Amino acid sequence: MAARRSRFRKLTKLDLAFLLILGGVAGRLLLLRVANVETVLAVSMLAGALLGWRHALLVSISVMGITDGVIYAMGLGDPFGFLPILGITAFTWSGMLFVGLIGAVSGRRRVLFTTRSMAALTMISIPATILYDVWTAFGEWMFLAAPRGVPIEVVYFMQIPFTLVHLASSIVFVPLFGSIFSWLSPAPEYLPLPEASEGEPSRP
Amino acid sequence: MFLTERARAILFTAAVVVIATSLILAAQAFQPRPPTLLGGITLSLVIEGPGWTITHQNNDTVNNTVFLFLLEAARTRHFTLEWENYSPPLSAVFIIAINGARNGDAHQYWQFWVNSVYGPTAADLAVLRGGETVLWKFDVSEEG
């Protein structure tokens, strides 16, 4: 009997990358007024875990590029000035690239549509989120707070509630998107077993 | 203990919901909250707009955040105030316009200082204890 296969499981890596970019862009823009609840970290990490580091770079840069373009076109970055925005962009983009690479390293063992895989990805998203927040808060201090005389410890202290919400966002979106995309990702190909031949089994 | 995949998935989903809810509650508990005052405190306010200045002082106010005291000044001195609310879980208020001067006009934006210290939080999260002078300034970004 031929193995039953769903058409949806035949998406290519590029199809999945496109859908991840779509999920990241839509999530970030729709949740713009909800501080630190976002889908970019989840899609960057999943791109790395499911598709490898090259696609992680593609997805992270595409999502950040498109959404930052829209956000700044709306004038939301204006109060900070051009140079601080450029500096913060360097921190946020590199942070997301790093998250994608963490996903790629974690995805060396194949990510499957199983609870165990989703739990493992969710666990990895916790230090990834903390690292991202520590890195970007440093960028915010360097380009926004320090010129106004705000000490770094104040910035990190004020970052705590934002990081807690960001962690909640990651542990919801990583398994949610992870389940969808691991289900959509191409199923492993198995080579057919050779036909059993008649005769004595070979002896070593 | 052997669990079916379905049971594992249900347990995992329940754990995600509980942990995410706990994190959000912890984040909200971490937000600065102004204490409920039994008596009034003394606060001063200076608003430096484009070509105008508004001052306000109250020796017996219970409006003990930068936002509440600005709101009190707007009602007392009869000037307009516009603000924007950020959604929960981390709700915050950002001032958009004071007395007709709107953020972005001539690349200027409303920023505040408390006792000459730059306000790094949203106006409703900046708690005042009494004796402070709040300065709102319509200015270009310092690095702009």
Boltz contact constraints between the chains, C-beta under 6 A:
constraints:
  - contact:
      token1: [A, 33]
      token2: [B, 86]
      max_distance: 6.0
  - contact:
      token1: [A, 33]
      token2: [B, 87]
      max_distance: 6.0
  - contact:
      token1: [A, 34]
      token2: [B, 87]
      max_distance: 6.0
  - contact:
      token1: [A, 35]
      token2: [B, 86]
      max_distance: 6.0
  - contact:
      token1: [A, 35]
      token2: [B, 90]
      max_distance: 6.0
  - contact:
      token1: [A, 79]
      token2: [B, 109]
      max_distance: 6.0
  - contact:
      token1: [A, 79]
      token2: [B, 141]
      max_distance: 6.0
  - contact:
      token1: [A, 80]
      token2: [B, 141]
      max_distance: 6.0
  - contact:
      token1: [A, 81]
      token2: [B, 141]
      max_distance: 6.0
  - contact:
      token1: [A, 81]
      token2: [B, 143]
      max_distance: 6.0
  - contact:
      token1: [A, 81]
      token2: [B, 144]
      max_distance: 6.0
  - contact:
      token1: [A, 83]
      token2: [B, 143]
      max_distance: 6.0
  - contact:
      token1: [A, 84]
      token2: [B, 143]
      max_distance: 6.0
  - contact:
      token1: [A, 115]
      token2: [B, 8]
      max_distance: 6.0
  - contact:
      token1: [A, 115]
      token2: [B, 9]
      max_distance: 6.0
  - contact:
      token1: [A, 115]
      token2: [B, 12]
      max_distance: 6.0
  - contact:
      token1: [A, 119]
      token2: [B, 12]
      max_distance: 6.0
  - contact:
      token1: [A, 147]
      token2: [B, 142]
      max_distance: 6.0
  - contact:
      token1: [A, 147]
      token2: [B, 143]
      max_distance: 6.0
  - contact:
      token1: [A, 148]
      token2: [B, 118]
      max_distance: 6.0
  - contact:
      token1: [A, 149]
      token2: [B, 118]
      max_distance: 6.0
  - contact:
      token1: [A, 150]
      token2: [B, 120]
      max_distance: 6.0
  - contact:
      token1: [A, 160]
      token2: [B, 30]
      max_distance: 6.0
  - contact:
      token1: [A, 161]
      token2: [B, 27]
      max_distance: 6.0
  - contact:
      token1: [A, 161]
      token2: [B, 30]
      max_distance: 6.0
  - contact:
      token1: [A, 161]
      token2: [B, 31]
      max_distance: 6.0
  - contact:
      token1: [A, 161]
      token2: [B, 90]
      max_distance: 6.0
  - contact:
      token1: [A, 164]
      token2: [B, 23]
      max_distance: 6.0
  - contact:
      token1: [A, 164]
      token2: [B, 26]
      max_distance: 6.0
  - contact:
      token1: [A, 164]
      token2: [B, 27]
      max_distance: 6.0
  - contact:
      token1: [A, 165]
      token2: [B, 27]
      max_distance: 6.0
  - contact:
      token1: [A, 165]
      token2: [B, 89]
      max_distance: 6.0
  - contact:
      token1: [A, 165]
      token2: [B, 90]
      max_distance: 6.0
  - contact:
      token1: [A, 167]
      token2: [B, 23]
      max_distance: 6.0
  - contact:
      token1: [A, 168]
      token2: [B, 20]
      max_distance: 6.0
  - contact:
      token1: [A, 168]
      token2: [B, 23]
      max_distance: 6.0
  - contact:
      token1: [A, 168]
      token2: [B, 24]
      max_distance: 6.0
  - contact:
      token1: [A, 171]
      token2: [B, 16]
      max_distance: 6.0
  - contact:
      token1: [A, 171]
      token2: [B, 19]
      max_distance: 6.0
  - contact:
      token1: [A, 171]
      token2: [B, 20]
      max_distance: 6.0
  - contact:
      token1: [A, 172]
      token2: [B, 20]
      max_distance: 6.0
